[in-house]
């Protein structure tokens, strides 16, 4: 397995593509207003342990190929690739064994740069992808995916 930015190899392996971390990175950083479609994939336990809806606003920062965002109050980090694919993952800290459950979040997608046109000004940058959640409580596990579109503000 490749070493990527001091330990991000696991995140890259879980990313969108087989591309390498970006060497000439697109300017993905910014604040995005996200809108979600209904859940497209959900495991059977999601009926008893509902998947959290995606958060409406995400602020992405970037340092080289490493991207960061806070997902439901939890610091997340990931990798941006040469193909503009990205994956940012965060997890709630363990609850100390109370069996109250655990939750992890992943924002996975790709970046579309802004388009400039004549009089109408063009389109702002966007991110498109999936909001992926994994929740566990006791013996129940809920894995869910929800497509999203994010528009840079």
DSSP file (Angstrom, degrees, kcal/mol; ACC not computed):
  #  RESIDUE AA STRUCTURE BP1 BP2  ACC     N-H-->O    O-->H-N    N-H-->O    O-->H-N    TCO  KAPPA ALPHA  PHI   PSI    X-CA   Y-CA   Z-CA
    1    1 A X              0   0    0      0, 0.0     8,-0.1     0, 0.0     9,-0.1   0.000 360.0 360.0 360.0 140.4    0.0    0.0    0.0
    2    2 A X        -     0   0    0      7,-0.1     2,-0.6     1,-0.1    10,-0.1  -0.363 360.0-124.4 -72.3 150.3    1.3    3.5   -0.9
    3    3 A X        -     0   0    0      5,-0.1     2,-0.5     6,-0.1    -1,-0.1  -0.870  33.2-176.0 -93.8 126.0    2.2    6.0    1.8
    4    4 A X     >  -     0   0    0     -2,-0.6     4,-3.2     1,-0.1     5,-0.2  -0.971  59.8 -27.8-131.1 117.3    0.2    9.2    1.2
    5    5 A X  T  4 S-     0   0    0     -2,-0.5    -1,-0.1     1,-0.2    -2,-0.0   0.886 121.3 -50.7  46.7  51.7    0.6   12.3    3.3
    6    6 A X  T  4 S-     0   0    0      1,-0.2    -1,-0.2     2,-0.1    -3,-0.0   0.920 129.0 -11.2  58.6  52.0    1.8   10.6    6.4
    7    7 A X  T  4 S+     0   0    0     -3,-0.1     3,-0.5     3,-0.0     4,-0.2   0.564  93.9 115.3 111.6   9.2   -0.8    7.9    6.8
    8    8 A X     X  +     0   0    0     -4,-3.2     4,-2.1     1,-0.2     5,-0.2   0.295  44.6 104.1 -92.5  12.0   -3.7    8.8    4.4
    9    9 A X  H  > S+     0   0    0      1,-0.2     4,-2.3    -5,-0.2    -1,-0.2   0.872  78.0  53.8 -60.8 -37.2   -3.2    5.6    2.4
   10   10 A X  H  > S+     0   0    0     -3,-0.5     4,-1.3     1,-0.2    -1,-0.2   0.916 108.4  49.3 -63.7 -42.4   -6.2    4.0    3.9
   11   11 A X  H  4 S+     0   0    0     -4,-0.2     4,-0.2     1,-0.2    -1,-0.2   0.886 110.1  51.1 -64.7 -38.0   -8.4    6.9    3.0
   12   12 A X  H >< S+     0   0    0     -4,-2.1     3,-1.7     1,-0.2    -1,-0.2   0.912 105.9  55.1 -64.9 -41.4   -7.1    6.8   -0.6
   13   13 A X  H 3< S+     0   0    0     -4,-2.3    -1,-0.2     1,-0.3    -2,-0.2   0.823 110.6  46.3 -61.2 -30.0   -7.9    3.1   -0.8
   14   14 A X  T 3< S+     0   0    0     -4,-1.3    -1,-0.3    -5,-0.2    -2,-0.2   0.417  97.4 107.7 -90.3   2.1  -11.5    4.0    0.2
   15   15 A X  S <  S-     0   0    0     -3,-1.7    72,-0.1    -4,-0.2    -3,-0.1   0.181  85.0 -92.9 -72.8-168.6  -11.6    6.9   -2.3
   16   16 A X  S    S+     0   0    0     93,-0.2     2,-0.3     3,-0.0    -1,-0.1   0.750  94.7   8.4 -82.4 -26.2  -13.5    7.2   -5.6
   17   17 A X  S    S-     0   0    0     -5,-0.2    -2,-0.2     2,-0.1     0, 0.0  -0.827  73.0-102.6-146.4 179.5  -10.9    6.2   -8.0
   18   18 A X  S    S+     0   0    0     -2,-0.3    -5,-0.0     2,-0.0    -6,-0.0   0.265  76.6 126.5 -91.4  10.6   -7.5    4.6   -8.5
   19   19 A X        -     0   0    0      1,-0.1    -2,-0.1    -7,-0.1     2,-0.1  -0.229  62.4-111.0 -68.6 158.2   -6.0    8.1   -9.2
   20   20 A X        -     0   0    0      1,-0.2    62,-2.0    61,-0.0    63,-0.3  -0.453  45.8 -78.9 -82.6 159.5   -3.0    9.4   -7.3
   21   21 A X  B     -A   81   0A   0     60,-0.2    60,-0.3    -2,-0.1    -1,-0.2  -0.309  68.1 -88.2 -53.8 144.1   -3.2   12.3   -4.8
   22   22 A X        -     0   0    0     58,-2.7     3,-0.3    43,-0.2    -1,-0.1  -0.251  37.6-174.7 -63.9 141.4   -3.3   15.5   -6.9
   23   23 A X  S    S+     0   0    0      1,-0.2     2,-0.4    -3,-0.1    -1,-0.1   0.692  92.5  31.9-102.3 -30.8    0.0   17.1   -7.8
   24   24 A X  S    S-     0   0    0     41,-0.0    -1,-0.2    40,-0.0     2,-0.1  -0.772  97.5-156.5-122.4  81.9   -1.6   20.1   -9.4
   25   25 A X        -     0   0    0     -2,-0.4    57,-0.1    -3,-0.3     2,-0.1  -0.306  10.9-123.4 -73.3 137.9   -4.7   20.3   -7.1
   26   26 A X        -     0   0    0      1,-0.1     2,-1.9    -2,-0.1     3,-0.3  -0.377  34.6-102.8 -69.5 158.5   -7.9   22.0   -8.1
   27   27 A X        +     0   0    0      1,-0.2    -1,-0.1    -2,-0.1    -2,-0.0  -0.500  61.6 150.1 -86.0  70.0   -9.2   24.8   -5.8
   28   28 A X        +     0   0    0     -2,-1.9    -1,-0.2    83,-0.1    32,-0.2   0.719  33.0 114.1 -73.0 -23.2  -11.9   22.7   -4.0
   29   29 A X        +     0   0    0     -3,-0.3     2,-0.3    30,-0.1    32,-0.2  -0.170  45.3  81.6 -58.1 141.7  -11.6   24.6   -0.8
   30   30 A X  E    S-B   60   0B   0     30,-2.3    30,-3.1     2,-0.0     2,-0.5  -0.877  80.3 -62.9 150.8 179.1  -14.7   26.7    0.2
   31   31 A X  E     -B   59   0B   0     -2,-0.3   122,-3.1    28,-0.2     2,-0.4  -0.849  47.1-164.3-100.2 130.1  -18.1   26.6    1.8
   32   32 A X  E     -BC  58 152B   0     26,-3.1    26,-2.3    -2,-0.5     2,-0.6  -0.953  16.8-144.6-121.3 132.8  -20.7   24.4    0.0
   33   33 A X  E     -BC  57 151B   0    118,-2.5   118,-2.1    -2,-0.4     2,-0.4  -0.862  29.3-152.9 -90.8 118.4  -24.5   24.4    0.4
   34   34 A X  E     - C   0 150B   0     22,-3.0     2,-0.4    -2,-0.6   116,-0.2  -0.763  15.7-169.9-102.2 138.0  -25.5   20.8    0.0
   35   35 A X  E     - C   0 149B   0    114,-2.6   114,-2.2    -2,-0.4     2,-0.3  -0.968  16.6-148.4-121.3 144.0  -28.8   19.4   -1.2
   36   36 A X  E     - C   0 148B   0     -2,-0.4   112,-0.2   112,-0.2     2,-0.2  -0.825   8.3-146.9-118.4 147.6  -29.6   15.7   -0.9
   37   37 A X  E     -     0   0B   0    110,-2.5     3,-0.1    -2,-0.3   112,-0.0  -0.563  49.6 -74.2 -94.7 169.7  -31.7   13.2   -2.8
   38   38 A X  E     -     0   0B   0     -2,-0.2   109,-0.6     1,-0.1    -1,-0.2  -0.211  66.0 -77.4 -61.2 158.9  -33.4   10.3   -1.0
   39   39 A X  E     - C   0 146B   0    107,-0.2   107,-0.2     1,-0.2    -1,-0.1  -0.338  43.4-172.6 -56.9 132.2  -31.3    7.4    0.3
   40   40 A X  E    S+     0   0B   0    105,-2.5     2,-0.4     1,-0.3    -1,-0.2   0.721  71.7  28.4-100.9 -27.4  -30.3    5.1   -2.5
   41   41 A X  E     + C   0 145B   0    104,-1.2   104,-2.3     2,-0.0     2,-0.3  -0.997  67.4 160.7-135.8 129.4  -28.7    2.3   -0.5
   42   42 A X  E     - C   0 144B   0     -2,-0.4   102,-0.2   102,-0.2     2,-0.1  -0.979  33.5-125.3-149.6 137.5  -29.6    1.3    3.0
   43   43 A X    >   -     0   0    0    100,-2.0     3,-2.0    -2,-0.3     4,-0.2  -0.383  36.8-103.5 -76.0 160.5  -29.0   -1.8    5.0
   44   44 A X  G >  S+     0   0    0      1,-0.3     3,-1.5     2,-0.2     4,-0.3   0.812 116.8  62.7 -57.2 -34.3  -32.0   -3.6    6.7
   45   45 A X  G >> S+     0   0    0     96,-0.6     4,-2.3     1,-0.3     3,-1.0   0.608  79.8  85.4 -69.2  -9.2  -31.2   -2.3   10.2
   46   46 A X  G <4 S+     0   0    0     -3,-2.0    -1,-0.3     1,-0.3     5,-0.2   0.725  78.5  66.3 -66.1 -18.9  -31.7    1.3    9.0
   47   47 A X  G <4 S+     0   0    0     -3,-1.5     3,-0.3    -4,-0.2    -1,-0.3   0.876 114.7  28.3 -66.6 -35.7  -35.4    0.9    9.7
   48   48 A X  T <4 S+     0   0    0     -3,-1.0     2,-0.4    -4,-0.3    -2,-0.2   0.700 131.9  37.7 -95.2 -23.6  -34.6    0.6   13.5
   49   49 A X  S  < S-     0   0    0     -4,-2.3    -1,-0.2    92,-0.1    86,-0.1  -0.748  89.9-148.4-128.8  80.3  -31.4    2.7   13.5
   50   50 A X        -     0   0    0     -2,-0.4     2,-0.3    -3,-0.3    -3,-0.1  -0.142  14.4-117.7 -60.3 143.0  -32.1    5.5   11.0
   51   51 A X        -     0   0    0     -5,-0.2     2,-0.1     1,-0.1    -1,-0.1  -0.591  34.8-110.0 -75.1 136.9  -29.2    7.0    9.1
   52   52 A X        -     0   0    0     -2,-0.3     3,-0.1     1,-0.1    -1,-0.1  -0.437  31.7-114.6 -68.7 140.5  -28.6   10.7    9.9
   53   53 A X        -     0   0    0     -2,-0.1    -1,-0.1     1,-0.1     3,-0.1  -0.330  41.7 -92.7 -65.2 156.2  -29.4   13.1    7.1
   54   54 A X        -     0   0    0      1,-0.1     2,-0.2    77,-0.1    -1,-0.1  -0.347  42.6-102.7 -69.7 153.3  -26.5   15.0    5.6
   55   55 A X        -     0   0    0      1,-0.1   -21,-0.1    -3,-0.1    -1,-0.1  -0.521  24.6-132.9 -76.7 147.4  -25.5   18.4    7.0
   56   56 A X  S    S+     0   0    0     -2,-0.2   -22,-3.0     1,-0.1     2,-0.4   0.741  86.0  40.3 -76.3 -23.0  -26.6   21.3    4.9
   57   57 A X  E     -B   33   0B   0    -24,-0.2     2,-0.4    93,-0.1   -24,-0.2  -0.991  62.1-177.8-132.5 130.6  -23.4   23.3    4.9
   58   58 A X  E     -B   32   0B   0    -26,-2.3   -26,-3.1    -2,-0.4     2,-0.6  -0.995  13.3-155.1-130.0 131.2  -19.8   21.9    4.6
   59   59 A X  E     -B   31   0B   0     -2,-0.4     2,-0.5    11,-0.3    11,-0.5  -0.929  15.5-163.6-104.5 117.0  -16.6   24.0    4.7
   60   60 A X  E     -B   30   0B   0    -30,-3.1   -30,-2.3    -2,-0.6     2,-0.3  -0.873   6.2-173.3-104.8 131.3  -13.7   22.2    2.9
   61   61 A X  E     -D   68   0B   0      7,-2.4     7,-2.4    -2,-0.5     2,-0.4  -0.831   7.0-157.1-115.5 160.5  -10.1   23.3    3.4
   62   62 A X  E     -D   67   0B   0     -2,-0.3     2,-0.4     5,-0.2     5,-0.2  -1.000  20.6-179.8-143.2 140.0   -7.1   22.0    1.5
   63   63 A X  E >  S-D   66   0B   0      3,-2.5     3,-1.8    -2,-0.4     2,-0.3  -0.883  76.3 -51.8-133.8 101.6   -3.4   21.7    2.1
   64   64 A X  T 3  S-     0   0    0     -2,-0.4   -42,-0.1     1,-0.3   -41,-0.1  -0.545 122.3 -20.5  65.4-128.7   -1.8   20.1   -1.0
   65   65 A X  T 3  S+     0   0    0     -2,-0.3    15,-2.7    -3,-0.1     2,-0.4   0.517 117.1 100.0 -89.4  -6.5   -3.8   16.9   -1.7
   66   66 A X  E <   -DE  63  79B   0     -3,-1.8    -3,-2.5    13,-0.2     2,-0.4  -0.687  54.4-168.4 -84.5 130.1   -5.2   16.6    1.8
   67   67 A X  E     -DE  62  78B   0     11,-1.7    11,-2.3    -2,-0.4     2,-0.3  -0.905   2.3-168.9-116.6 147.5   -8.7   17.9    2.3
   68   68 A X  E     +DE  61  77B   0     -7,-2.4    -7,-2.4    -2,-0.4     2,-0.3  -0.968  12.7 160.2-136.3 149.3  -10.5   18.5    5.6
   69   69 A X  E     - E   0  76B   0      7,-1.6     7,-2.3    -2,-0.3     2,-0.6  -0.960  38.5-116.0-159.6 154.2  -14.0   19.2    6.7
   70   70 A X  E     - E   0  75B   0    -11,-0.5     2,-0.6    -2,-0.3   -11,-0.3  -0.871  28.8-165.1 -95.8 122.5  -16.0   19.0   10.0
   71   71 A X  E >  S- E   0  74B   0      3,-2.7     3,-1.4    -2,-0.6    34,-0.1  -0.929  73.0 -24.2-114.2 111.5  -18.8   16.4    9.6
   72   72 A X  T 3  S-     0   0    0     -2,-0.6    -1,-0.2     1,-0.3     3,-0.1   0.887 128.0 -49.6  52.1  43.8  -21.4   16.6   12.4
   73   73 A X  T 3  S+     0   0    0      1,-0.2     2,-0.5    -3,-0.1    -1,-0.3   0.472 116.2 114.1  81.3   2.4  -18.8   18.3   14.7
   74   74 A X  E <  S-E   71   0B   0     -3,-1.4    -3,-2.7    18,-0.0    -1,-0.2  -0.914  71.7-115.3-110.5 130.1  -16.2   15.6   14.1
   75   75 A X  E     -E   70   0B   0     -2,-0.5    16,-0.4    -5,-0.2     2,-0.3  -0.424  37.8-171.4 -66.1 130.2  -12.9   16.5   12.3
   76   76 A X  E     -E   69   0B   0     -7,-2.3    -7,-1.6    -2,-0.2     2,-0.3  -0.891   8.8-179.8-122.0 153.1  -12.6   14.7    9.0
   77   77 A X  E     +EF  68  89B   0     12,-1.7    12,-1.9    -2,-0.3     2,-0.3  -0.977  11.2 142.0-147.4 160.8   -9.8   14.4    6.5
   78   78 A X  E     -EF  67  88B   0    -11,-2.3   -11,-1.7    -2,-0.3     2,-0.4  -0.867  40.7 -74.1-170.7-158.0   -9.1   12.8    3.2
   79   79 A X  E     -EF  66  87B   0      8,-1.1     8,-1.2    -2,-0.3     2,-0.4  -0.955  18.7-150.6-130.9 141.4   -7.5   13.0   -0.2
   80   80 A X  E     - F   0  86B   0    -15,-2.7   -58,-2.7    -2,-0.4     6,-0.2  -0.935  26.1-151.0-106.2 132.3   -8.1   14.9   -3.4
   81   81 A X  B >   -A   21   0A   0      4,-2.8     3,-1.9    -2,-0.4   -60,-0.2  -0.499  29.5-102.5-104.2 171.7   -6.9   13.2   -6.6
   82   82 A X  T 3  S+     0   0    0    -62,-2.0   -61,-0.1     1,-0.3    -1,-0.1   0.741 122.4  57.5 -61.2 -24.1   -5.7   14.3  -10.0
   83   83 A X  T 3  S-     0   0    0    -63,-0.3    -1,-0.3     2,-0.1     3,-0.1   0.299 120.5-109.2 -89.9  10.0   -9.1   13.4  -11.4
   84   84 A X  S <  S+     0   0    0     -3,-1.9    27,-2.3     1,-0.3     2,-0.2   0.572  74.3 140.0  70.0  13.0  -10.8   15.8   -8.9
   85   85 A X  E     - G   0 110B   0     25,-0.2    -4,-2.8    23,-0.0     2,-0.3  -0.566  28.1-179.0 -76.7 149.6  -12.2   12.9   -6.9
   86   86 A X  E     -FG  80 109B   0     23,-2.7    23,-2.3    -6,-0.2     2,-0.3  -0.980  20.1-166.8-146.6 159.8  -12.2   13.3   -3.1
   87   87 A X  E     -FG  79 108B   0     -8,-1.2    -8,-1.1    -2,-0.3     2,-0.5  -0.933   5.6-174.9-148.7 124.5  -13.2   11.4    0.0
   88   88 A X  E     -FG  78 107B   0     19,-2.4    19,-2.8    -2,-0.3     2,-0.4  -0.988   9.8-172.1-122.7 125.1  -13.4   13.0    3.5
   89   89 A X  E     +FG  77 106B   0    -12,-1.9   -12,-1.7    -2,-0.5     2,-0.3  -0.919   8.7 171.7-122.0 145.1  -14.1   10.7    6.5
   90   90 A X  E     - G   0 105B   0     15,-2.6    15,-3.1    -2,-0.4     2,-0.4  -0.977  10.3-161.7-144.4 154.0  -14.9   11.4   10.1
   91   91 A X  E     - G   0 104B   0    -16,-0.4    13,-0.2    -2,-0.3     2,-0.2  -0.995  25.2-114.5-138.7 145.1  -16.0    9.4   13.1
   92   92 A X        -     0   0    0     11,-2.8    11,-0.2    -2,-0.4     3,-0.1  -0.535  46.8-101.9 -70.5 143.5  -17.5   10.1   16.4
   93   93 A X        -     0   0    0     -2,-0.2    -1,-0.1     1,-0.1    10,-0.1  -0.298  50.3 -82.5 -63.4 153.2  -15.2    9.3   19.2
   94   94 A X        -     0   0    0      1,-0.1    -1,-0.1     8,-0.1     8,-0.1  -0.216  34.6-131.4 -55.1 147.1  -15.9    6.0   21.1
   95   95 A X        -     0   0    0      6,-0.2     3,-0.4    -3,-0.1    -1,-0.1   0.262  46.8 -98.9 -89.4  12.8  -18.6    6.4   23.7
   96   96 A X  S    S-     0   0    0      1,-0.2    -2,-0.1     2,-0.1    -1,-0.0   0.695  71.8 -63.3  80.9  18.3  -16.7    4.7   26.5
   97   97 A X  S    S+     0   0    0      4,-0.1    -1,-0.2     1,-0.1    -3,-0.0   0.636  95.8 130.0  85.1  14.4  -18.4    1.3   26.1
   98   98 A X  S    S-     0   0    0     -3,-0.4    -2,-0.1     3,-0.1    -1,-0.1   0.507  71.2-125.9 -79.1  -1.6  -21.9    2.4   27.1
   99   99 A X  S    S+     0   0    0      1,-0.1    39,-0.2     2,-0.1     3,-0.1   0.717  70.5 133.8  62.0  23.2  -23.2    0.6   23.9
  100  100 A X        -     0   0    0      1,-0.2     2,-0.1    37,-0.1    -1,-0.1   0.608  69.2-111.3 -75.7 -10.3  -24.9    3.9   23.0
  101  101 A X        -     0   0    0     34,-0.1     2,-0.3    36,-0.0    36,-0.2  -0.289  21.6-105.7 110.0 167.7  -23.5    3.3   19.5
  102  102 A X  E     - H   0 136B   0     34,-2.2    34,-2.3    -3,-0.1     2,-0.3  -0.917  22.9-163.6-131.3 159.1  -21.0    4.7   17.1
  103  103 A X  E     - H   0 135B   0     -2,-0.3   -11,-2.8    32,-0.2     2,-0.3  -0.993   4.6-174.6-146.2 135.5  -21.3    6.7   13.9
  104  104 A X  E     -GH  91 134B   0     30,-2.4    30,-2.2    -2,-0.3     2,-0.3  -0.958   8.5-158.4-129.3 154.3  -19.0    7.5   11.0
  105  105 A X  E     -GH  90 133B   0    -15,-3.1   -15,-2.6    -2,-0.3     2,-0.4  -0.959   6.3-171.8-132.0 144.1  -19.5    9.8    8.1
  106  106 A X  E     -GH  89 132B   0     26,-2.3    26,-3.1    -2,-0.3     2,-0.6  -0.990  10.7-161.6-138.6 131.5  -17.9   10.0    4.6
  107  107 A X  E     +GH  88 131B   0    -19,-2.8   -19,-2.4    -2,-0.4     2,-0.4  -0.955  25.5 173.7-107.3 110.8  -18.4   12.7    2.0
  108  108 A X  E     +GH  87 130B   0     22,-2.5    22,-3.2    -2,-0.6     2,-0.3  -0.972  20.9  89.8-126.6 131.5  -17.2   11.2   -1.3
  109  109 A X  E     -GH  86 129B   0    -23,-2.3   -23,-2.7    -2,-0.4     2,-0.3  -0.903  61.0 -76.4-178.2-152.6  -17.5   12.7   -4.7
  110  110 A X  E     -GH  85 128B   0     18,-2.4    18,-2.3    -2,-0.3     2,-0.4  -0.974  31.8-120.3-141.9 157.6  -15.8   14.9   -7.3
  111  111 A X  E     - H   0 127B   0    -27,-2.3     2,-0.5    -2,-0.3    16,-0.2  -0.796  14.6-163.5-101.9 133.5  -15.2   18.6   -7.8
  112  112 A X  E     - H   0 126B   0     14,-3.2    14,-2.5    -2,-0.4     3,-0.1  -0.975  22.2-135.1-113.6 117.4  -16.5   20.6  -10.8
  113  113 A X        -     0   0    0     -2,-0.5    10,-0.1    12,-0.2   -85,-0.0  -0.198  34.5 -85.3 -66.2 163.1  -14.7   24.0  -11.2
  114  114 A X        -     0   0    0     11,-0.1     2,-0.5     1,-0.0    10,-0.2  -0.323  39.0-138.6 -65.4 151.8  -16.7   27.1  -11.8
  115  115 A X  B     -J  123   0C   0      8,-1.8     8,-2.0     9,-0.1     2,-0.5  -0.956  10.8-150.2-113.6 132.9  -17.6   27.9  -15.4
  116  116 A X        +     0   0    0     -2,-0.5     2,-0.3     6,-0.2     6,-0.3  -0.868  21.4 168.9-104.2 131.8  -17.3   31.4  -16.7
  117  117 A X        -     0   0    0     -2,-0.5     4,-0.4     1,-0.3    -2,-0.0  -0.825  38.0 -90.1-132.2 173.1  -19.6   32.7  -19.4
  118  118 A X  S >  S-     0   0    0     -2,-0.3     3,-1.4     2,-0.1    -1,-0.3   0.831  95.4 -11.4 -52.3-119.3  -20.4   36.0  -20.9
  119  119 A X  T 3  S+     0   0    0      1,-0.3    -1,-0.1     2,-0.1    -2,-0.0   0.761 129.5  59.8 -65.0 -30.2  -23.3   38.1  -19.6
  120  120 A X  T 3  S-     0   0    0      1,-0.1    -1,-0.3    -4,-0.0    -2,-0.1   0.574 100.6-130.6 -81.3  -4.9  -24.9   35.5  -17.3
  121  121 A X    <   -     0   0    0     -3,-1.4     2,-0.2    -4,-0.4    -1,-0.1   0.089  37.6-114.4  85.3 -25.0  -21.7   35.1  -15.3
  122  122 A X        -     0   0    0     -6,-0.3     2,-0.4    -8,-0.1    -6,-0.2  -0.612  44.3 -46.7  99.1-158.3  -21.5   31.3  -15.5
  123  123 A X  B     -J  115   0C   0     -8,-2.0    -8,-1.8    -2,-0.2     3,-0.1  -0.925  48.3-120.9-121.8 141.8  -21.9   28.6  -12.8
  124  124 A X        -     0   0    0     -2,-0.4    -9,-0.1   -10,-0.2    29,-0.1  -0.301  46.6 -80.4 -72.6 166.6  -20.2   28.4   -9.3
  125  125 A X        -     0   0    0    -11,-0.1    27,-2.7    26,-0.1     2,-0.3  -0.305  53.8-165.3 -62.4 151.8  -18.0   25.5   -8.4
  126  126 A X  E     -HI 112 151B   0    -14,-2.5   -14,-3.2    25,-0.2     2,-0.4  -0.954  19.5-149.8-138.3 156.6  -19.8   22.3   -7.3
  127  127 A X  E     -HI 111 150B   0     23,-2.1    23,-3.3    -2,-0.3     2,-0.4  -0.994  17.4-171.5-122.9 138.6  -19.2   19.1   -5.6
  128  128 A X  E     +HI 110 149B   0    -18,-2.3   -18,-2.4    -2,-0.4     2,-0.3  -0.982  32.8  83.4-128.3 138.3  -21.3   16.0   -6.5
  129  129 A X  E     -HI 109 148B   0     19,-1.9    19,-2.5    -2,-0.4     2,-0.4  -0.926  66.5 -46.2 172.2-144.9  -21.2   12.7   -4.8
  130  130 A X  E     -HI 108 147B   0    -22,-3.2   -22,-2.5    -2,-0.3     2,-0.7  -0.975  25.3-143.7-131.0 139.6  -22.6   10.6   -1.9
  131  131 A X  E     -HI 107 146B   0     15,-2.8    15,-1.9    -2,-0.4     2,-0.5  -0.924  31.0-167.3 -96.2 115.4  -23.0   11.2    1.8
  132  132 A X  E     -HI 106 145B   0    -26,-3.1   -26,-2.3    -2,-0.7     2,-0.4  -0.914   7.2-174.5-114.5 129.5  -22.2    7.8    3.4
  133  133 A X  E     -HI 105 144B   0     11,-2.4    11,-2.1    -2,-0.5     2,-0.4  -0.933  12.0-168.2-124.5 148.9  -23.0    6.9    7.0
  134  134 A X  E     +HI 104 143B   0    -30,-2.2   -30,-2.4    -2,-0.4     2,-0.4  -0.970  15.6 177.4-133.8 117.2  -22.2    3.9    9.1
  135  135 A X  E     -HI 103 142B   0      7,-2.8     7,-2.9    -2,-0.4     2,-0.4  -0.948   8.6-172.8-124.4 144.0  -24.0    3.5   12.4
  136  136 A X  E     +HI 102 141B   0    -34,-2.3   -34,-2.2    -2,-0.4     2,-0.3  -0.999  10.3 166.8-133.9 137.5  -23.8    0.8   15.0
  137  137 A X  E >   - I   0 140B   0      3,-2.3     3,-2.2    -2,-0.4     2,-0.2  -0.863  69.4 -47.0-148.8 113.3  -25.9    0.4   18.2
  138  138 A X  T 3  S-     0   0    0     -2,-0.3   -39,-0.1     1,-0.3    -1,-0.0  -0.465 124.6 -20.4  60.1-127.0  -25.8   -3.0   20.0
  139  139 A X  T 3  S+     0   0    0     -2,-0.2     2,-0.3    -3,-0.1    -1,-0.3   0.456 117.5 101.0 -90.2  -2.1  -26.2   -5.6   17.3
  140  140 A X  E <   - I   0 137B   0     -3,-2.2    -3,-2.3   -95,-0.0     2,-0.4  -0.674  48.4-174.7 -90.8 138.2  -27.8   -3.2   14.8
  141  141 A X  E     - I   0 136B   0     -2,-0.3   -96,-0.6    -5,-0.2     2,-0.5  -0.999   4.8-168.4-131.7 129.9  -25.8   -1.8   11.9
  142  142 A X  E     + I   0 135B   0     -7,-2.9    -7,-2.8    -2,-0.4     2,-0.5  -0.971   6.1 178.6-121.7 118.1  -27.0    0.8    9.4
  143  143 A X  E     + I   0 134B   0     -2,-0.5  -100,-2.0    -9,-0.2     2,-0.3  -0.980  15.6 169.5-113.9 127.7  -25.0    1.6    6.3
  144  144 A X  E     -CI  42 133B   0    -11,-2.1   -11,-2.4    -2,-0.5     2,-0.4  -0.986  23.0-157.8-142.2 149.1  -26.6    4.2    4.0
  145  145 A X  E     -CI  41 132B   0   -104,-2.3  -105,-2.5    -2,-0.3  -104,-1.2  -0.992   8.8-176.8-127.2 135.4  -25.8    6.3    1.0
  146  146 A X  E     -CI  39 131B   0    -15,-1.9   -15,-2.8    -2,-0.4  -107,-0.2  -0.970  24.2-130.1-133.3 115.5  -27.5    9.5    0.0
  147  147 A X  E     - I   0 130B   0   -109,-0.6  -110,-2.5    -2,-0.4     2,-0.3  -0.313  32.1-174.4 -62.5 147.7  -26.5   11.4   -3.3
  148  148 A X  E     -CI  36 129B   0    -19,-2.5   -19,-1.9  -112,-0.2     2,-0.4  -0.953  24.5-153.2-140.1 160.8  -25.8   15.1   -2.9
  149  149 A X  E     -CI  35 128B   0   -114,-2.2  -114,-2.6    -2,-0.3     2,-0.4  -0.996  17.2-164.5-129.4 130.1  -25.0   18.2   -4.9
  150  150 A X  E     -CI  34 127B   0    -23,-3.3   -23,-2.1    -2,-0.4     2,-0.5  -0.963   3.4-159.9-119.2 133.9  -23.1   21.0   -3.3
  151  151 A X  E     -CI  33 126B   0   -118,-2.1  -118,-2.5    -2,-0.4   -25,-0.2  -0.948  25.5-118.1-113.7 126.6  -22.8   24.6   -4.6
  152  152 A X  E      C   32   0B   0    -27,-2.7  -120,-0.3    -2,-0.5   -28,-0.1  -0.413 360.0 360.0 -64.8 134.0  -20.0   26.8   -3.5
  153  153 A X              0   0    0   -122,-3.1    -1,-0.1    -2,-0.1  -121,-0.1   0.409 360.0 360.0 -91.2 360.0  -21.3   29.9   -1.7
